């Protein structure tokens, strides 16, 4: 067949992947549903009730061709108010949001400075067309500053993540001041930090108390802490106006479904209303991780380096047999194979503690 050799090579290196139907009978410590909102029946039911009262249930078209509904506008406004940005736009996924941002913002004679551990969607975006991209060592702010200082690019764009999806560490706070100093646009991918850190649980801008400026761009996803699907981009009115006119995933794709938009808006309201109790639950889980595994984490992502593709799958499967789902992550997603545990609020602290005890015995 056409790709037999390639598939055999993947199997030999223990990097072969398959889809597996979710087993709802085991405890989920693998997904990115950080706050457990996918289990909140009241969010789903209130969303369905509101949607059923509308004359139609589908967005039907792109944002620019009769597909922009009041539901979209209301959610964008709520996101801006919660995060302190001027304007926003919602779209189909975090993957598409990164494509939209990077492919449209980085023009001829511009330079993109990207953290070497930035998400694969952003890296792919740099390959769609001839983009001048410079990768800097992970969270190395001194190196980033040197690169910006020596650059004669027309526009300088920096791309970092708020919390890095595999390591679970926070972006360094200095990135904001550095980008201000060199008048660089700053893209912060908050897929794994929005809903997890900050006084209002809005992410790293909130966590560091950053005053929003015209060169800041925040991207977040709705399929993780918000328990829905889709993504948003928040920025100055000027940047959003430009993206709506240039970003292909915004212009040519059907607008985000009305159900997902309503569900995410209800989730945002829930997070803001319950932020103190949610922060307490997050803190308790971090304490358990440290006590049982000796790992300090800034997030709810707990990476345990195994450095063996075969062994990481064995550990994952042993835990599955004990009733726990965790991630077994291999190359090229990570440099070295890891067990990726998500200390999500969808299960109790005691269930997390038991998982950690079992994991410590197995690894």
PASE-428717 format. One record per residue: x, y, z of N, C-alpha, C, O in turn; residue in three letters; chain; residue number from 1. Coordinates in steps of 0.05 Angstrom, whole numbers. Example, Ala and Ser with C-alpha at 12.3 -4.5 7.8 and 13.67 -1.06 7.14 Angstrom:
2
PT n.east n.north   n.up ca.east ca.north  ca.up c.east c.north   c.up o.east o.north   o.up rest kette  nr
PT    264    -114    156     246      -90    156    264     -66    156    285     -66    169  ALA     A   1
PT    257     -45    142     273      -21    143    258       1    157    268      23    161  SER     A   2
***
This chain:
363
PT n.east n.north   n.up ca.east ca.north  ca.up c.east c.north   c.up o.east o.north   o.up rest kette  nr
PT     17     -24      0       0        0      0     17      25      0     42      23      1  UNK     A   1
PT      5      48     -2      19       73     -7     38      81     15     60      92      9  UNK     A   2
PT     31      76     40      48       87     62     56      65     82     60      70    106  UNK     A   3
PT     59      41     72      66       18     90     93      23    104     95      18    128  UNK     A   4
PT    113      32     90     140       35    102    139      56    124    151      53    145  UNK     A   5
PT    124      78    119     123       99    139    108      89    164    116      96    187  UNK     A   6
PT     87      74    160      72       64    183     88      43    199     87      43    223  UNK     A   7
PT    103      27    185     120        7    198    142      21    214    149      12    236  UNK     A   8
PT    153      43    204     173       58    218    162      70    244    175      70    265  UNK     A   9
PT    137      80    243     124       91    267    120      69    287    124      73    311  UNK     A  10
PT    112      45    279     108       23    297    134      14    310    135       8    334  UNK     A  11
PT    155      13    294     181        4    304    192      23    325    204      15    345  UNK     A  12
PT    187      49    322     197       69    341    178      74    364    183      92    381  UNK     A  13
PT    157      58    365     136       61    387    123      88    386    115      99    407  UNK     A  14
PT    120      99    362     106      125    359     80     123    343     68     143    336  UNK     A  15
PT     72      98    339      47       93    324     23     100    342     22      94    366  UNK     A  16
PT      3     114    331     -20      122    346    -46     111    335    -48     105    311  UNK     A  17
PT    -65     107    353     -92       98    345   -113     114    360   -107     125    381  UNK     A  18
PT   -136     116    349    -159      128    363   -172     107    381   -175      84    374  UNK     A  19
PT   -179     116    405    -193       98    424   -218     112    434   -217     135    442  UNK     A  20
PT   -240      98    434    -265      108    444   -262     114    474   -251      98    489  UNK     A  21
PT   -271     137    482    -269      145    510   -284     125    528   -307     118    522  UNK     A  22
PT   -271     115    548    -283       97    567   -294     113    591   -279     123    607  UNK     A  23
PT   -320     117    592    -332      133    613   -333     119    640   -343     131    659  UNK     A  24
PT   -324      94    640    -324       80    666   -299      84    682   -297      74    704  UNK     A  25
PT   -279      97    670    -254      102    685   -251     132    690   -264     149    677  UNK     A  26
PT   -235     139    710    -231      167    718   -213     182    698   -192     172    691  UNK     A  27
PT   -222     205    690    -208      220    669   -188     240    681   -196     261    691  UNK     A  28
PT   -163     233    680    -141      251    687   -123     256    663    -99     261    665  UNK     A  29
PT   -135     254    639    -120      257    614   -129     282    598   -113     294    584  UNK     A  30
PT   -154     290    600    -165      311    583   -158     338    594   -150     341    617  UNK     A  31
PT   -162     359    577    -156      386    584   -181     401    595   -182     426    596  UNK     A  32
PT   -201     386    604    -225      398    616   -218     405    645   -227     393    664  UNK     A  33
PT   -201     426    648    -187      432    673   -206     437    697   -201     428    719  UNK     A  34
PT   -229     450    692    -247      457    714   -270     437    717   -287     440    734  UNK     A  35
PT   -270     417    700    -291      397    702   -318     407    692   -339     395    699  UNK     A  36
PT   -318     428    676    -344      440    668   -359     423    648   -383     426    644  UNK     A  37
PT   -345     404    635    -359      385    617   -378     367    631   -395     354    619  UNK     A  38
PT   -376     366    658    -393      350    674   -416     366    687   -433     354    702  UNK     A  39
PT   -416     392    683    -437      409    695   -462     409    678   -464     423    658  UNK     A  40
PT   -481     392    686    -505      388    670   -521     415    668   -534     419    647  UNK     A  41
PT   -520     432    688    -535      456    688   -526     475    666   -542     490    655  UNK     A  42
PT   -500     474    659    -490      491    637   -501     482    610   -510     498    594  UNK     A  43
PT   -501     456    606    -512      444    582   -542     449    580   -551     457    558  UNK     A  44
PT   -556     445    602    -585      448    601   -594     477    596   -613     482    581  UNK     A  45
PT   -580     496    609    -588      524    605   -581     533    577   -595     550    566  UNK     A  46
PT   -560     522    565    -552      528    538   -573     517    518   -581     532    500  UNK     A  47
PT   -582     493    522    -602      481    505   -628     496    507   -642     500    487  UNK     A  48
PT   -635     505    531    -660      520    535   -659     546    519   -679     553    506  UNK     A  49
PT   -637     560    522    -634      586    507   -634     582    477   -647     597    462  UNK     A  50
PT   -621     561    468    -619      556    439   -646     547    428   -653     555    405  UNK     A  51
PT   -661     533    443    -688      524    434   -707     546    430   -727     544    416  UNK     A  52
PT   -702     569    444    -720      592    441   -714     609    417   -729     627    411  UNK     A  53
PT   -693     602    403    -685      618    379   -699     608    354   -708     585    354  UNK     A  54
PT   -701     624    333    -715      615    308   -699     594    293   -710     580    276  UNK     A  55
PT   -673     592    298    -657      571    285   -634     564    304   -628     579    323  UNK     A  56
PT   -621     542    299    -600      532    318   -572     531    306   -553     523    320  UNK     A  57
PT   -569     539    281    -543      537    268   -533     565    260   -549     582    254  UNK     A  58
PT   -507     568    260    -496      595    252   -498     600    222   -500     623    214  UNK     A  59
PT   -499     579    206    -507      579    178   -487     590    157   -488     583    134  UNK     A  60
PT   -468     608    166    -450      620    146   -425     631    160   -422     628    184  UNK     A  61
PT   -408     643    145    -384      655    157   -391     681    171   -413     692    167  UNK     A  62
PT   -373     690    187    -377      715    202   -384     738    184   -399     756    192  UNK     A  63
PT   -372     738    160    -375      761    142   -397     758    122   -402     776    106  UNK     A  64
PT   -410     734    122    -432      730    103   -457     719    118   -463     696    116  UNK     A  65
PT   -469     737    133    -494      731    147   -491     709    169   -511     696    176  UNK     A  66
PT   -467     706    179    -463      685    200   -455     697    227   -447     682    245  UNK     A  67
PT   -456     723    230    -449      736    255   -474     743    270   -489     760    262  UNK     A  68
PT   -478     729    292    -503      731    307   -499     747    333   -476     750    342  UNK     A  69
PT   -521     756    344    -520      770    370   -507     753    391   -494     764    410  UNK     A  70
PT   -511     727    389    -498      708    408   -468     711    408   -455     711    428  UNK     A  71
PT   -457     712    383    -428      716    380   -419     742    392   -400     744    407  UNK     A  72
PT   -433     764    385    -426      790    394   -427     793    424   -410     804    437  UNK     A  73
PT   -448     781    437    -451      783    466   -428     769    480   -418     778    500  UNK     A  74
PT   -420     746    469    -397      731    482   -371     746    478   -355     748    497  UNK     A  75
PT   -366     757    454    -342      772    450   -340     796    469   -319     802    480  UNK     A  76
PT   -363     809    473    -364      832    491   -357     823    520   -343     837    534  UNK     A  77
PT   -369     801    528    -364      790    555   -335     783    559   -324     788    580  UNK     A  78
PT   -323     771    539    -294      764    540   -277     789    543   -258     789    559  UNK     A  79
PT   -283     809    527    -268      834    529   -270     847    556   -250     856    568  UNK     A  80
PT   -294     847    567    -299      859    594   -284     844    615   -272     856    633  UNK     A  81
PT   -283     817    613    -271      800    634   -240     802    632   -226     798    652  UNK     A  82
PT   -230     808    608    -201      807    604   -188     835    599   -164     837    598  UNK     A  83
PT   -204     855    596    -194      882    594   -184     890    566   -169     909    563  UNK     A  84
PT   -194     876    545    -186      882    518   -207     899    504   -231     898    512  UNK     A  85
PT   -200     913    483    -218      930    468   -238     914    451   -262     920    451  UNK     A  86
PT   -228     894    437    -244      880    417   -237     851    416   -215     843    425  UNK     A  87
PT   -255     835    405    -250      806    403   -264     794    379   -282     806    368  UNK     A  88
PT   -255     770    372    -269      754    352   -267     725    359   -246     716    369  UNK     A  89
PT   -288     710    355    -288      681    361   -287     666    335   -297     675    315  UNK     A  90
PT   -275     642    336    -273      625    313   -271     596    320   -275     589    343  UNK     A  91
PT   -266     579    300    -272      550    303   -255     534    321   -265     514    332  UNK     A  92
PT   -229     540    326    -212      524    343   -187     540    349   -180     559    336  UNK     A  93
PT   -173     531    370    -147      543    377   -127     538    355   -110     556    349  UNK     A  94
PT   -128     515    342    -110      509    320   -114     530    297    -95     541    287  UNK     A  95
PT   -140     535    290    -146      555    270   -138     583    279   -131     600    262  UNK     A  96
PT   -141     589    305    -135      615    315   -105     621    311    -98     644    304  UNK     A  97
PT    -88     602    317     -59      606    313    -53     609    283    -36     626    276  UNK     A  98
PT    -65     594    266     -61      597    237    -70     625    229    -55     639    215  UNK     A  99
PT    -93     634    239    -103      661    232    -84     682    240    -78     701    225  UNK     A 100
PT    -74     681    265     -57      702    275    -30     703    261    -23     725    251  UNK     A 101
PT    -17     681    259      10      681    249     12     685    219     28     700    209  UNK     A 102
PT     -6     671    204      -6      673    175    -13     701    166     -3     710    145  UNK     A 103
PT    -30     715    181     -39      742    172    -22     764    183    -18     784    169  UNK     A 104
PT    -13     762    208       2      784    220     31     787    210     41     809    208  UNK     A 105
PT     43     765    204      72      766    196     74     771    166     68     752    150  UNK     A 106
PT     81     795    158      82      803    130    111     803    120    130     798    135  UNK     A 107
PT    114     810     95     141      813     84    156     834     99    146     855    106  UNK     A 108
PT    181     829    104     200      846    119    195     846    149    208     861    164  UNK     A 109
PT    175     830    158     170      827    187    187     803    198    197     787    182  UNK     A 110
PT    188     801    224     202      778    236    185     767    259    174     783    275  UNK     A 111
PT    183     741    261     168      728    282    188     714    301    205     699    292  UNK     A 112
PT    186     720    326     203      708    347    186     689    363    169     698    378  UNK     A 113
PT    191     663    361     173      643    372    188     626    392    210     616    387  UNK     A 114
PT    176     622    416     187      603    435    189     576    423    170     567    409  UNK     A 115
PT    211     562    427     216      536    414    195     515    422    192     494    409  UNK     A 116
PT    180     519    444     160      500    452    132     510    446    112     500    458  UNK     A 117
PT    129     529    428     103      538    420     87     516    406     99     497    395  UNK     A 118
PT     61     518    408      44      496    398     48     491    368     56     508    352  UNK     A 119
PT     44     465    361      48      457    333     32     473    313     41     476    290  UNK     A 120
PT      9     483    321      -8      498    302      7     524    294      5     533    271  UNK     A 121
PT     20     536    313      36      560    307     60     555    289     66     570    271  UNK     A 122
PT     73     532    295      96      524    278     87     519    250    100     527    231  UNK     A 123
PT     64     505    247      53      499    221     47     525    206     52     527    182  UNK     A 124
PT     36     545    220      30      570    207     54     583    194     52     596    174  UNK     A 125
PT     77     580    207     102      592    196    110     579    169    126     590    154  UNK     A 126
PT    100     555    164     108      540    141     89     543    117     94     534     95  UNK     A 127
PT     66     556    122      46      559    101     56     578     79     51     573     56  UNK     A 128
PT     70     598     87      82      616     68    110     623     78    118     615    100  UNK     A 129
PT    125     638     63     152      645     70    152     665     93    151     689     88  UNK     A 130
PT    153     655    118     154      673    141    181     672    153    194     651    157  UNK     A 131
PT    191     696    160     217      698    173    213     693    203    205     710    218  UNK     A 132
PT    218     668    211     213      660    239    240     653    252    256     639    241  UNK     A 133
PT    243     662    277     267      656    293    257     644    319    243     656    334  UNK     A 134
PT    266     619    324     258      606    349    279     612    370    303     610    365  UNK     A 135
PT    269     619    394     287      625    416    284     603    437    263     591    440  UNK     A 136
PT    305     598    453     304      577    474    281     582    493    274     604    499  UNK     A 137
PT    269     560    501     245      561    517    247     580    542    264     576    559  UNK     A 138
PT    229     600    542     227      619    564    253     634    570    256     644    592  UNK     A 139
PT    271     636    550     296      650    554    292     679    546    295     686    523  UNK     A 140
PT    286     696    566     280      724    560    304     740    552    302     759    537  UNK     A 141
PT    328     733    563     352      747    555    358     743    526    367     761    512  UNK     A 142
PT    355     719    517     360      713    488    339     726    471    346     737    450  UNK     A 143
PT    314     727    479     293      740    464    300     770    462    297     782    440  UNK     A 144
PT    309     782    483     316      811    482    339     816    463    338     836    448  UNK     A 145
PT    359     799    463     381      802    445    372     801    416    381     817    399  UNK     A 146
PT    354     782    410     344      779    383    328     803    374    331     812    351  UNK     A 147
PT    311     813    391     295      837    385    313     861    381    308     877    363  UNK     A 148
PT    333     864    398     350      887    397    366     888    371    371     909    359  UNK     A 149
PT    374     865    361     391      863    337    374     862    311    386     863    289  UNK     A 150
PT    348     860    313     331      857    290    325     884    277    320     904    291  UNK     A 151
PT    326     885    250     318      909    235    292     904    220    287     918    200  UNK     A 152
PT    276     885    229     250      878    216    231     902    217    232     918    236  UNK     A 153
PT    214     904    197     194      925    196    176     923    221    171     943    234  UNK     A 154
PT    165     899    225     149      894    249    161     870    263    170     851    250  UNK     A 155
PT    161     870    290     170      848    305    146     836    320    132     850    334  UNK     A 156
PT    143     810    317     121      796    330    132     773    347    149     757    338  UNK     A 157
PT    124     771    372     133      751    390    110     732    397     88     742    401  UNK     A 158
PT    115     706    397      94      687    403    102     669    426    123     655    424  UNK     A 159
PT     87     669    447      92      652    471     66     640    480     44     647    471  UNK     A 160
PT     67     620    498      44      608    510     42     618    539     62     622    552  UNK     A 161
PT     17     621    549      14      629    577     23     607    595     39     612    613  UNK     A 162
PT     12     583    591      22      559    604     28     539    581     11     535    564  UNK     A 163
PT     52     528    582      60      510    560     47     482    564     47     470    586  UNK     A 164
PT     35     472    542      17      450    543     29     424    553     14     407    564  UNK     A 165
PT     55     420    549      67      394    557     83     397    582     84     379    599  UNK     A 166
PT     97     420    586     113      425    610     97     435    634    104     431    657  UNK     A 167
PT     75     449    628      58      460    648     69     485    662     59     493    683  UNK     A 168
PT     90     497    651     103      520    664     92     547    652     83     547    629  UNK     A 169
PT     93     568    668      84      594    661    104     609    643    128     605    646  UNK     A 170
PT     94     625    625     112      643    610    125     662    630    112     670    650  UNK     A 171
PT    149     670    624     163      689    642    150     717    640    144     726    619  UNK     A 172
PT    147     729    663     134      755    664    148     777    649    136     796    639  UNK     A 173
PT    174     774    646     190      795    632    183     798    603    190     819    590  UNK     A 174
PT    169     779    591     162      781    562    146     806    556    149     817    535  UNK     A 175
PT    129     814    575     112      838    570    129     863    568    126     879    549  UNK     A 176
PT    147     867    587     164      891    587    183     891    563    189     912    551  UNK     A 177
PT    194     868    556     212      866    534    198     873    508    209     889    492  UNK     A 178
PT    174     863    504     160      870    479    152     900    478    152     912    457  UNK     A 179
PT    146     911    501     141      940    502    165     956    495    164     976    480  UNK     A 180
PT    188     947    504     213      962    500    220     963    470    231     983    461  UNK     A 181
PT    214     941    456     222      940    428    198     943    409    199     937    385  UNK     A 182
PT    176     953    420     151      957    404    144     933    388    137     935    364  UNK     A 183
PT    145     910    401     138      884    388    110     876    394    101     879    417  UNK     A 184
PT     96     867    374      70      854    379     74     829    395     93     814    390  UNK     A 185
PT     57     824    415      60      800    431     35     783    430     14     791    438  UNK     A 186
PT     38     758    419      17      739    418     20     720    442     41     707    445  UNK     A 187
PT      0     718    459       1      700    481    -21     679    477    -45     685    478  UNK     A 188
PT    -13     654    473     -31      632    470    -39     623    498    -23     611    512  UNK     A 189
PT    -64     629    505     -73      623    533    -92     598    533   -109     596    550  UNK     A 190
PT    -87     580    515    -104      556    513   -104     541    540   -125     531    548  UNK     A 191
PT    -81     539    553     -79      523    578    -77     540    603    -75     529    625  UNK     A 192
PT    -79     566    600     -78      584    624   -104     598    629   -110     605    652  UNK     A 193
PT   -119     604    608    -145      617    612   -164     598    627   -169     575    618  UNK     A 194
PT   -174     607    650    -191      590    667   -176     576    688   -188     562    705  UNK     A 195
PT   -150     578    689    -133      563    708   -117     580    727   -114     573    751  UNK     A 196
PT   -107     603    718     -91      620    735   -102     649    734   -116     657    716  UNK     A 197
PT    -94     665    754    -102      692    756   -123     697    777   -138     678    785  UNK     A 198
PT   -125     721    787    -144      728    808   -173     722    798   -189     713    814  UNK     A 199
PT   -179     728    773    -205      722    761   -205     697    745   -225     690    732  UNK     A 200
PT   -183     682    746    -179      657    730   -181     663    700   -190     646    685  UNK     A 201
PT   -172     686    692    -172      693    663   -146     688    649   -145     691    625  UNK     A 202
PT   -125     679    664    -100      672    650    -77     689    660    -78     701    681  UNK     A 203
PT    -55     689    644     -30      701    653    -30     732    653    -17     744    670  UNK     A 204
PT    -45     744    635     -48      773    637    -60     780    665    -51     799    678  UNK     A 205
PT    -80     766    672     -93      769    698    -74     761    721    -72     775    741  UNK     A 206
PT    -60     739    718     -42      729    739    -20     749    745    -13     753    769  UNK     A 207
PT     -8     761    725      14      780    729      4     809    733     20     827    737  UNK     A 208
PT    -22     813    731     -33      840    734    -24     859    712    -18     882    717  UNK     A 209
PT    -23     849    688     -13      864    665    -34     884    656    -57     877    652  UNK     A 210
PT    -26     909    652     -44      929    640    -44     925    610    -22     926    597  UNK     A 211
PT    -67     922    599     -69      915    570    -61     939    553    -69     962    558  UNK     A 212
PT    -43     933    533     -33      954    515    -39     946    486    -45     923    480  UNK     A 213
PT    -37     965    467     -45      960    440    -28     938    426    -37     927    406  UNK     A 214
PT     -4     932    436      13      912    423      8     884    434     21     865    425  UNK     A 215
PT    -12     880    452     -17      854    464    -40     840    450    -61     852    443  UNK     A 216
PT    -37     814    445     -57      798    432    -60     772    449    -41     758    455  UNK     A 217
PT    -85     766    457     -90      743    473   -107     723    457   -128     731    446  UNK     A 218
PT    -98     699    455    -114      678    442   -121     657    464   -104     650    480  UNK     A 219
PT   -145     647    464    -153      627    482   -172     607    469   -184     613    449  UNK     A 220
PT   -173     583    481    -191      563    470   -215     558    488   -214     565    512  UNK     A 221
PT   -236     548    477    -261      543    492   -265     513    498   -283     506    512  UNK     A 222
PT   -247     497    487    -250      468    490   -235     456    513   -233     432    516  UNK     A 223
PT   -223     474    530    -208      464    553   -222     473    579   -243     460    586  UNK     A 224
PT   -213     493    593    -225      501    618   -255     509    614   -270     507    633  UNK     A 225
PT   -262     519    590    -290      528    586   -309     505    580   -333     510    578  UNK     A 226
PT   -299     481    575    -317      458    571   -334     460    547   -356     448    547  UNK     A 227
PT   -326     474    526    -342      477    502   -324     470    478   -310     450    478  UNK     A 228
PT   -325     487    457    -308      483    433   -306     509    419   -324     526    419  UNK     A 229
PT   -282     514    407    -277      538    392   -254     554    404   -239     543    420  UNK     A 230
PT   -252     579    397    -229      596    406   -237     625    404   -256     633    391  UNK     A 231
PT   -220     642    417    -224      671    415   -197     684    412   -177     674    421  UNK     A 232
PT   -198     708    399    -175      726    398   -184     752    408   -204     764    400  UNK     A 233
PT   -169     763    428    -174      789    439   -150     807    433   -127     799    435  UNK     A 234
PT   -156     832    426    -134      851    419   -146     879    418   -168     884    427  UNK     A 235
PT   -130     898    407    -140      925    403   -160     924    380   -160     905    364  UNK     A 236
PT   -177     944    378    -196      946    356   -182     946    329   -192     934    310  UNK     A 237
PT   -159     958    328    -143      960    304   -135     932    294   -137     925    271  UNK     A 238
PT   -124     916    312    -115      889    305   -138     871    297   -136     857    277  UNK     A 239
PT   -160     872    312    -184      856    305   -195     864    278   -202     846    262  UNK     A 240
PT   -196     890    273    -205      899    246   -187     887    224   -198     879    203  UNK     A 241
PT   -161     887    229    -143      876    209   -148     846    205   -149     836    182  UNK     A 242
PT   -150     831    227    -154      802    225   -180     795    211   -180     776    194  UNK     A 243
PT   -201     810    216    -226      804    202   -224     808    172   -238     795    157  UNK     A 244
PT   -205     825    164    -202      830    135   -180     813    122   -179     812     98  UNK     A 245
PT   -163     800    138    -140      786    126   -138     756    135   -127     740    120  UNK     A 246
PT   -148     749    158    -144      722    168   -162     702    155   -187     703    159  UNK     A 247
PT   -151     683    140    -167      664    124   -185     647    141   -208     642    133  UNK     A 248
PT   -176     636    165    -194      620    181   -218     635    192   -238     623    201  UNK     A 249
PT   -217     661    192    -240      678    200   -258     684    176   -282     682    178  UNK     A 250
PT   -245     690    154    -260      699    130   -275     676    117   -298     679    109  UNK     A 251
PT   -262     653    114    -272      632     97   -286     609    112   -297     591     99  UNK     A 252
PT   -285     609    138    -297      587    153   -325     594    164   -330     618    170  UNK     A 253
PT   -342     575    167    -368      579    180   -363     589    208   -346     579    222  UNK     A 254
PT   -379     608    217    -375      619    244   -380     598    265   -394     577    260  UNK     A 255
PT   -370     602    289    -372      583    311   -402     576    316   -419     594    315  UNK     A 256
PT   -407     551    322    -435      542    326   -448     558    349   -434     566    368  UNK     A 257
PT   -474     562    347    -488      577    367   -488     562    394   -487     575    415  UNK     A 258
PT   -490     536    393    -489      520    417   -463     524    432   -463     530    456  UNK     A 259
PT   -441     520    418    -414      523    430   -410     551    441   -398     555    463  UNK     A 260
PT   -420     571    427    -417      599    436   -432     604    461   -422     615    480  UNK     A 261
PT   -457     595    462    -474      599    485   -463     583    509   -462     593    532  UNK     A 262
PT   -454     559    504    -443      542    525   -418     555    537   -415     556    562  UNK     A 263
PT   -401     565    520    -376      579    530   -383     604    545   -370     610    565  UNK     A 264
PT   -403     619    536    -411      643    550   -422     636    578   -416     650    598  UNK     A 265
PT   -438     615    580    -447      606    606   -424     597    624   -425     601    648  UNK     A 266
PT   -404     584    612    -381      575    627   -365     599    638   -356     599    660  UNK     A 267
PT   -362     620    621    -349      644    630   -363     656    654   -350     664    674  UNK     A 268
PT   -389     658    653    -405      668    675   -400     651    700   -398     662    723  UNK     A 269
PT   -400     625    696    -396      606    719   -369     610    732   -366     611    756  UNK     A 270
PT   -348     613    715    -321      616    725   -319     642    742   -308     642    764  UNK     A 271
PT   -329     664    731    -327      689    745   -343     689    771   -335     701    791  UNK     A 272
PT   -366     677    771    -383      675    794   -371     658    816   -374     664    840  UNK     A 273
PT   -358     636    808    -347      616    827   -317     616    829   -305     596    838  UNK     A 274
PT   -304     638    822    -275      638    820   -261     632    847   -241     619    846  UNK     A 275
PT   -272     641    869    -259      636    895   -259     606    902   -239     595    910  UNK     A 276
PT   -282     593    898    -283      565    904   -267     548    884   -255     528    891  UNK     A 277
PT   -266     557    859    -250      543    839   -220     546    845   -206     527    842  UNK     A 278
PT   -212     570    853    -183      574    860   -175     557    883   -153     546    884  UNK     A 279
PT   -193     554    902    -188      537    926   -184     508    917   -166     494    926  UNK     A 280
PT   -202     498    899    -200      470    890   -174     466    874   -162     445    876  UNK     A 281
PT   -167     486    858    -142      484    842   -118     482    861   -100     465    857  UNK     A 282
PT   -117     499    882     -96      499    901    -93     472    916    -71     462    920  UNK     A 283
PT   -116     460    923    -116      434    937   -103     413    919    -88     396    930  UNK     A 284
PT   -108     413    894     -97      393    876    -67     397    872    -52     377    869  UNK     A 285
PT    -58     422    871     -30      427    869    -15     416    894      7     405    892  UNK     A 286
PT    -28     419    917     -16      409    942    -14     379    942      6     368    951  UNK     A 287
PT    -34     365    931     -33      336    930    -11     327    911      3     308    918  UNK     A 288
PT     -8     340    889      13      333    869     40     335    882     58     318    879  UNK     A 289
PT     44     357    898      70      361    911     75     340    933     97     329    935  UNK     A 290
PT     54     335    948      57      316    971     62     288    961     80     274    972  UNK     A 291
PT     48     279    941      49      251    933     70     245    911     81     223    910  UNK     A 292
PT     76     265    895      95      261    873    120     279    875    139     275    859  UNK     A 293
PT    120     298    893     143      316    897    147     335    874    169     344    869  UNK     A 294
PT    125     341    860     126      359    836    111     385    842     88     384    850  UNK     A 295
PT    125     407    839     112      433    841    103     442    813    119     441    794  UNK     A 296
PT     79     451    811      69      459    785     54     486    786     41     491    806  UNK     A 297
PT     58     502    766      44      527    764     16     524    753      0     543    753  UNK     A 298
PT     10     500    743     -15      495    729    -28     470    739    -21     460    761  UNK     A 299
PT    -47     459    724     -58      433    730    -46     411    712    -56     388    712  UNK     A 300
PT    -26     418    697     -11      399    680     12     388    696     29     403    706  UNK     A 301
PT     14     362    697      36      349    712     51     330    693     41     307    688  UNK     A 302
PT     74     339    682      89      321    664    109     305    680    124     315    696  UNK     A 303
PT    110     279    675     129      261    689    146     248    667    137     232    651  UNK     A 304
PT    171     256    666     189      248    645    196     218    648    206     210    670  UNK     A 305
PT    191     202    628     197      174    628    220     168    609    237     150    614  UNK     A 306
PT    221     183    586     243      181    567    245     154    553    267     145    545  UNK     A 307
PT    222     140    551     222      114    538    194     110    527    175     108    541  UNK     A 308
PT    192     110    500     166      108    487    150      83    495    126      84    499  UNK     A 309
PT    164      61    497     151       36    504    141      36    532    118      28    538  UNK     A 310
PT    158      46    551     151       46    579    128      65    585    111      59    602  UNK     A 311
PT    128      88    571     107      107    577     79      96    570     60     102    584  UNK     A 312
PT     78      80    549      53       67    542     46      45    562     22      41    568  UNK     A 313
PT     66      31    571      61       10    591     50      22    617     31      11    629  UNK     A 314
PT     61      45    625      51       58    650     22      68    645      5      65    663  UNK     A 315
PT     18      80    622      -9       90    616    -29      67    617    -51      70    628  UNK     A 316
PT    -22      44    605     -41       21    604    -45       9    632    -67       0    638  UNK     A 317
PT    -24       8    648     -27       -3    676    -46      14    692    -63       4    706  UNK     A 318
PT    -44      40    689     -62       58    703    -90      56    693   -110      58    708  UNK     A 319
PT    -93      51    667    -119       47    655   -132      23    667   -156      23    672  UNK     A 320
PT   -117       2    671    -128      -23    682   -136     -19    711   -153     -33    722  UNK     A 321
PT   -124       1    724    -131        8    752   -155      28    753   -164      34    775  UNK     A 322
PT   -163      37    730    -187       55    729   -181      84    725   -198     101    731  UNK     A 323
PT   -156      90    715    -148      118    711   -139     123    682   -124     107    671  UNK     A 324
PT   -148     145    670    -139      153    644   -118     175    648   -125     196    660  UNK     A 325
PT    -94     172    637     -74      193    636    -62     193    608    -67     175    592  UNK     A 326
PT    -48     214    602     -36      216    575     -9     203    574      8     206    592  UNK     A 327
PT     -4     187    553      22      177    547     33     191    522     25     184    500  UNK     A 328
PT     49     212    526      57      230    504     85     223    494    104     221    509  UNK     A 329
PT     87     220    468     112      212    456    121     232    434    106     251    428  UNK     A 330
PT    145     228    423     154      245    402    136     242    377    125     220    373  UNK     A 331
PT    132     263    361     145      289    362    131     310    380    140     333    380  UNK     A 332
PT    110     302    394      96      321    410    114     332    432    113     356    439  UNK     A 333
PT    131     315    443     150      323    464    178     312    456    180     294    440  UNK     A 334
PT    199     324    468     226      315    462    231     287    474    243     270    461  UNK     A 335
PT    222     283    499     225      258    513    197     249    522    181     265    532  UNK     A 336
PT    192     223    520     165      213    527    158     219    556    174     217    574  UNK     A 337
PT    133     227    560     123      234    587     96     221    593     81     215    574  UNK     A 338
PT     91     217    618      64      212    627     53     240    634     65     254    650  UNK     A 339
PT     30     247    623      19      273    627     -7     270    643    -27     260    633  UNK     A 340
PT     -6     279    668     -28      277    686    -41     305    688    -27     325    691  UNK     A 341
PT    -68     306    685     -83      331    688    -98     329    714   -116     313    718  UNK     A 342
PT    -91     347    733    -103      347    760   -130     362    759   -133     381    774  UNK     A 343
PT   -147     354    741    -172      369    735   -192     367    758   -192     348    774  UNK     A 344
PT   -210     386    758    -230      388    779   -254     370    774   -273     370    790  UNK     A 345
PT   -254     355    752    -276      337    746   -278     314    764   -299     300    766  UNK     A 346
PT   -256     308    779    -256      286    799   -247     297    826   -235     318    827  UNK     A 347
PT   -252     282    846    -247      292    874   -217     292    880   -201     279    866  UNK     A 348
PT   -210     306    902    -182      306    911   -173     279    920   -150     271    915  UNK     A 349
PT   -191     263    932    -184      236    941   -178     218    917   -160     201    918  UNK     A 350
PT   -194     221    896    -189      205    872   -162     212    859   -148     195    850  UNK     A 351
PT   -155     238    859    -129      247    850   -107     236    867    -86     226    857  UNK     A 352
PT   -111     236    893     -90      226    912    -85     196    907    -62     188    906  UNK     A 353
PT   -106     181    903    -103      152    898    -88     147    872    -71     129    870  UNK     A 354
PT    -94     163    851     -80      161    826    -50     166    830    -33     151    820  UNK     A 355
PT    -44     187    844     -16      195    849     -1     173    864     22     167    858  UNK     A 356
PT    -14     161    884      -1      139    899      4     115    881     26     104    882  UNK     A 357
PT    -15     108    864     -11       86    845     11      93    824     27      75    817  UNK     A 358
PT     11     117    815      31      126    795     59     124    807     78     116    793  UNK     A 359
PT     62     133    831      88      133    844     98     104    847    122      99    845  UNK     A 360
PT     80      85    852      89       57    854     97      45    827    117      30    825  UNK     A 361
PT     83      53    806      87       41    779    112      53    766    128      37    755  UNK     A 362
PT    116      79    767     138       91    752    165      85    764    186      94    753  UNK     A 363
***
